[in-house]
Amino acid sequence: MAFVSFTRPDDSPVSINTAEVLSFAPVPTDGPLAGPLRAGTRIAFRNGRHQDVKELVEVVERKLNAAG
C-alpha cells in the first residue's frame, strides 16, 4: 500500500492511499461542483468521496505514478 502526500486547500498536508484513487482531473472552477480552489486537482476515490489538492494535474499524475 503506497501513500502520496499533497496539499489541501487550507495548506495542510494530506496523505492519499494510491490504491483508493479512482480518477483525478482539474478542479471545477464554476458551477455546483466548484470547490475552494481556482487551480489544482480533484482526486476521486473508490468510495465516492473526493479531495481537492493544490498540486496541478501533471504533478499529481507524476507523484501517483512514481508511488506505483
C-alpha positions as CSV (number, residue, x, y, z in Angstrom):
1,M,0.0,0.0,0.0
2,A,1.6,3.2,-1.2
3,F,0.8,6.7,0.1
4,V,1.5,10.1,-1.5
5,S,1.4,13.5,0.2
6,F,-0.4,16.5,-1.3
7,T,-1.6,19.9,0.0
8,R,-5.2,20.6,0.9
9,P,-6.8,24.0,0.0
10,D,-6.1,25.2,3.6
11,D,-2.4,24.4,3.2
12,S,-2.5,21.4,5.5
13,P,-0.9,18.1,4.3
14,V,-2.9,15.1,3.2
15,S,-1.7,11.6,2.6
16,I,-3.5,9.6,-0.1
17,N,-3.6,5.9,-0.4
18,T,-2.8,5.3,-4.1
19,A,-4.9,2.1,-4.2
20,E,-8.0,4.0,-3.4
21,V,-7.7,6.6,-6.2
22,L,-10.3,6.2,-8.9
23,S,-9.5,9.2,-11.1
24,F,-8.2,12.8,-11.0
25,A,-8.9,15.9,-13.0
26,P,-8.6,19.7,-12.8
27,V,-10.8,21.2,-10.0
28,P,-14.1,22.6,-11.4
29,T,-13.8,26.4,-11.2
30,D,-17.5,27.2,-11.6
31,G,-20.9,25.6,-11.2
32,P,-22.3,23.4,-8.5
33,L,-19.2,21.3,-8.2
34,A,-16.8,24.2,-7.8
35,G,-14.6,24.0,-4.7
36,P,-12.4,26.4,-2.8
37,L,-9.5,26.3,-5.4
38,R,-9.3,28.1,-8.7
39,A,-6.3,25.9,-9.7
40,G,-5.5,22.4,-8.6
41,T,-6.6,18.8,-8.8
42,R,-9.7,17.0,-7.6
43,I,-8.9,13.4,-6.7
44,A,-11.8,11.0,-6.7
45,F,-11.8,7.8,-4.6
46,R,-13.3,4.4,-4.9
47,N,-15.7,5.1,-2.0
48,G,-17.3,8.0,-3.9
49,R,-15.6,10.8,-2.0
50,H,-13.1,13.3,-3.3
51,Q,-10.2,15.6,-2.1
52,D,-9.1,18.8,-3.8
53,V,-5.4,19.5,-3.7
54,K,-3.3,22.5,-4.7
55,E,-1.0,20.5,-6.9
56,L,-1.7,20.7,-10.6
57,V,-2.8,17.6,-12.5
58,E,0.7,17.0,-14.0
59,V,2.2,16.9,-10.5
60,V,-0.5,14.6,-9.1
61,E,-0.1,12.2,-12.0
62,R,3.7,12.2,-11.7
63,K,3.6,11.5,-7.9
64,L,0.9,8.8,-8.2
65,N,2.8,7.0,-11.0
66,A,6.1,7.2,-9.0
67,A,4.5,5.6,-6.0
68,G,3.3,2.7,-8.1
